[in-house]
Amino acid sequence: MSLRRAVAVALWAGLSLPGALACAQDGFRCPPTGRLVQVGDAPHKVEKYCGSPDAREPVVEEYCDQGRCTRRWGERWTYDFGRTYFVRYLLFFGGSLSRIDSGDYGEK
């Protein structure tokens, strides 16, 4: 979803601008193909659309609720598409894309 569309949808739905910007992180278009990658996609689909990530690293998240802690293991992929695009950090848990974060502009 483009930023302009996210803002329009949010305003139509009665959300604030920060709410609109949060919607923009549910997906992005990979520059090499222009294909949309969204939260919930499988790793093989993301790799097909965006190519191999520039970096892969294992991650562990721990949640504690009322003294009971649970860990889950996943992987963080980094994509640097170049100086005109933001670096994307993709977090995978349980065989699907769980979160998309953006960094600064790329360095390639």
C-alpha positions as CSV (number, residue, x, y, z in Angstrom):
1,M,0.0,0.0,0.0
2,S,1.5,3.4,-1.0
3,L,1.9,6.0,1.7
4,R,-0.6,8.3,-0.1
5,R,-3.2,5.5,-0.2
6,A,-2.5,4.5,3.5
7,V,-3.1,8.1,4.6
8,A,-6.3,8.4,2.5
9,V,-7.6,5.1,3.9
10,A,-6.7,6.1,7.5
11,L,-8.3,9.5,7.2
12,W,-11.4,7.9,5.7
13,A,-11.5,5.4,8.6
14,G,-11.0,8.2,11.2
15,L,-7.4,7.3,12.1
16,S,-4.6,9.8,12.8
17,L,-1.6,10.2,10.6
18,P,0.6,7.9,12.8
19,G,-2.0,5.3,12.3
20,A,-1.8,5.7,8.6
21,L,2.0,5.4,8.6
22,A,1.8,2.2,10.6
23,C,-0.3,0.7,7.8
24,A,2.5,1.3,5.3
25,Q,4.7,-1.2,7.2
26,D,2.5,-4.1,6.4
27,G,4.2,-4.5,3.0
28,F,6.5,-3.1,0.4
29,R,7.4,-3.5,-3.3
30,C,10.7,-5.1,-4.0
31,P,12.6,-2.9,-6.4
32,P,14.0,-5.7,-8.6
33,T,10.6,-7.0,-9.5
34,G,8.0,-4.5,-8.3
35,R,6.2,-7.4,-6.6
36,L,4.4,-6.8,-3.3
37,V,5.8,-8.5,-0.2
38,Q,3.4,-8.5,2.8
39,V,3.3,-9.7,6.4
40,G,2.2,-13.4,6.3
41,D,4.2,-14.3,3.2
42,A,6.4,-17.4,3.2
43,P,10.2,-17.0,3.0
44,H,10.4,-18.7,-0.4
45,K,7.9,-16.2,-1.8
46,V,9.9,-13.2,-0.4
47,E,13.1,-14.6,-1.9
48,K,11.4,-15.2,-5.2
49,Y,10.2,-11.6,-5.4
50,C,13.2,-9.8,-3.8
51,G,16.1,-12.1,-4.4
52,S,18.6,-13.4,-1.8
53,P,18.9,-11.1,1.2
54,D,22.1,-9.3,1.9
55,A,22.2,-10.7,5.4
56,R,20.5,-13.4,7.4
57,E,20.8,-13.8,11.1
58,P,19.0,-15.9,13.7
59,V,16.9,-14.2,16.3
60,V,15.2,-15.3,19.5
61,E,12.3,-13.5,21.1
62,E,11.2,-14.1,24.6
63,Y,7.7,-13.2,26.0
64,C,7.0,-13.3,29.7
65,D,3.4,-13.1,31.1
66,Q,2.7,-13.6,34.8
67,G,6.0,-15.4,35.4
68,R,5.7,-17.7,32.4
69,C,8.2,-17.2,29.6
70,T,8.0,-18.5,26.1
71,R,10.8,-18.3,23.5
72,R,10.5,-18.4,19.7
73,W,13.3,-18.7,17.2
74,G,13.3,-17.0,13.9
75,E,15.4,-15.3,11.3
76,R,16.0,-11.6,10.4
77,W,16.7,-10.8,6.7
78,T,18.3,-7.5,5.6
79,Y,17.7,-6.1,2.1
80,D,19.8,-3.1,0.8
81,F,18.4,-2.1,-2.5
82,G,20.6,0.9,-3.0
83,R,20.9,4.5,-2.2
84,T,17.5,5.5,-3.5
85,Y,15.6,2.9,-1.3
86,F,15.3,2.3,2.4
87,V,17.0,-0.7,3.9
88,R,14.3,-3.3,4.8
89,Y,14.6,-5.6,7.8
90,L,12.3,-8.6,7.6
91,L,11.5,-10.8,10.6
92,F,10.4,-14.4,10.1
93,F,8.8,-16.6,12.7
94,G,6.9,-19.9,12.3
95,G,7.5,-20.0,8.5
96,S,6.0,-16.6,7.6
97,L,6.9,-13.0,7.5
98,S,6.0,-11.5,10.9
99,R,7.3,-7.9,10.7
100,I,8.8,-5.4,8.2
101,D,11.0,-2.6,9.5
102,S,12.7,0.2,7.5
103,G,16.1,1.7,8.1
104,D,18.0,4.5,6.5
105,Y,18.7,4.7,2.8
106,G,20.9,1.9,1.5
107,E,24.6,2.1,0.7
108,K,24.9,0.1,-2.5
